[in-house]
Amino acid sequence: MSKSIKKSNKLNHVLSVLLLLVCIVLFIFPFLNIVAVSLSSARAVYSGEVYLWPIELDTQAWQLIFQNASLIRSLVFTIFMTFIFTVLAMILTICAAYPLSKKNFKGRNVILLVFVFTMYFSGGLIPKYLVVSSLNLLDTFWALILPGMFSVYNMLILKTFFASIPQSLEESARIDGCSDIGIVIKIIFPLSLPAIATLSLFYAVSRWNSFSDALFYVSKGELQPLQLYLQRLLATFANSEEVKDANQNVTVVLQESLTAASIIFVSVPIIMVYPFLQKYFVKGVMIGSVKG
């Protein structure tokens, strides 16, 4: 390799690292600012002195959150709901993707066309609500699970991944007496861990961030996910006449601190999942999206 090419590669590497560092700073700065606001005094936040670190340390916003037993119960319920949703969604997605990955599956193209049609045209909110209501799912745990339990986009990624697995492996297993279910469990599933882990993360994040379905389908307090509970808690705090009458400025600042603390409280649990799935993430998405 000539010296000019080596210099060019080295320059590209340096520029790439610098670009990544700039991106990291741009993405981390808002998060650090939110943390600082949640831990700063009302005066410092109101005067605009808070940037990357807390000014006049004040943990009042965090005390309001952790002293709320209903909030902790909502957090536990949301974690449980997200886990159940992710497991059931992956089972359903695998059951749809595996047969559709076989070219000899009769009606494969028609079924795929129907699935893809739903990606571009949906019934809308009112028909969806009427279906949930007619199935007597309102105010039940399953109203938060069943309506969004299947994603065509995720199914297509997994189908493409399954299609990339050599057919000879399945034929060998079938000769050894393995059934279709046995092939999926013993052959397909272990080889598809990158794609399954990635799609599980997609489902978990979508369920964790969603609160509109709970807003429409659930009125019981014990079924409120964390995001909806926090939204109503912030609305209640903002409309507190007693605090407003005491000091209008302090009320505005505390609302900002409580909002910042709530954002961190909601984000941290799902962020903690990423390190465990990171090694599968890029590989799973790229293989499923390029081949086929």
Secondary structure, DSSP 4 states (H G I P E B T S, - for coil): --HHHHHHHHHHHHHHHHHHHHHHHHHHHHHHHHHHHHTS-HHHHHTT--SSS-SS---HHHHHHHT-HHHHHHHHHHHHHHHHHHHHHHHHHHHHHHHHT-TT-TTHHHHHHHHHHHHH----HHHHHHHHHHTT-TTSGGGGTSTTS--HHHHHHHHHHHHTS-HHHHHHHHHTT--HHHHIIIIIHHHTHHHHHHHHHHHHHHHHH--HHHHHH---GGG--HHHHHHHHHHHHHT-HHHHHH-HHHHHHHHHHHHHHHHHHHHHHHHTTHHHHHHHHHHHHHHHHH--
